[in-house]
Amino acid sequence: MSVITKYNRISYVYDLMEFMVEFLKFGKWRRLMLSDMGGRVLDMGVGTGKNLEYYPGDCTVVGIDISPKMLEHAKKKAKGMDNVSLLVMDGEHLAFKDDSFDNVITTFVLCSVPEPVHALQELQRVCKPQGISTNLEHMRSENAYIAFLEDVFNPVSTFFMGVNINRRTIENIKKAGLKVIEERNMGLGNVFRLVRSRPKKTASCPASTDHVSQYS
């Protein structure tokens, strides 16, 4: 079953499934991460739009998601938000020109993208040279016991939800060519982390021919 199919199916109950953890932890983390965002922001994997209420009104947000059904819920949350645009788009093949955004972000997304390094390379491509990539993600723990449990339960998580709970996301960020400038542990030791990084580029790199650049 594809990632699109899985998220289309659970879109109607997704917010309910995460209600308690969103109330206790995730919402606070989102506020911390997003409340001072500025400029033009790309929110990759915006899902049902849980981030939208935390953005300042003076920044311009473009939210994308591969699941049309998830975006239907996000559009309801975005009603009346003139600074928000929502588009169906694959994060591994972004239809934006190079250096289009001041900030690019993911929140609990890199665990379900089929090719996370490719998606991060795309985020770097569309981020301005002086921009920031910010990722709030869960990842493989550096604690051997927790990492063992993550490895054991990962097949179950990927089968039912399409979510990998043991990805080495810091390594993937570096493999994509981003320079980590901040790494903050948020919860469960270092399972949940907030990571900020900068693109390793000084000028726009030529876009490859398979990118559709109708969005400036």
Stockholm file with secondary structure:
# STOCKHOLM 1.0

chainA/1-216         MSVITKYNRISYVYDLMEFMVEFLKFGKWRRLMLSDMGGRVLDMGVGTGKNLEYYPGDCTVVGIDISPKMLEHAKKKAKGMDNVSLLVMDGEHLAFKDDSFDNVITTFVLCSVPEPVHALQELQRVCKPQGISTNLEHMRSENAYIAFLEDVFNPVSTFFMGVNINRRTIENIKKAGLKVIEERNMGLGNVFRLVRSRPKKTASCPASTDHVSQYS
#=GR chainA/1-216 SS CCHHHHHHHHTTTHHHHTHHHIIIIIHHHHHHHHTTCCSEEEEETCTTTTTGGGSCTTSEEEEEESCHHHHHHHHHHTTTCTTEEEEECCTTSCCBCTTCEEEEEEESCTTTCSSHHHHHHHHHHHEEEEEEEEEEEECCCSSHHHHHHHHHHHHHHHHHHCCCSSCCHHHHHHHTTEEEEEEEEEETTTTEEEEEEEESCSSCCCCCTTCCCCBC
#=GC SS_cons         CCHHHHHHHHTTTHHHHTHHHIIIIIHHHHHHHHTTCCSEEEEETCTTTTTGGGSCTTSEEEEEESCHHHHHHHHHHTTTCTTEEEEECCTTSCCBCTTCEEEEEEESCTTTCSSHHHHHHHHHHHEEEEEEEEEEEECCCSSHHHHHHHHHHHHHHHHHHCCCSSCCHHHHHHHTTEEEEEEEEEETTTTEEEEEEEESCSSCCCCCTTCCCCBC
//
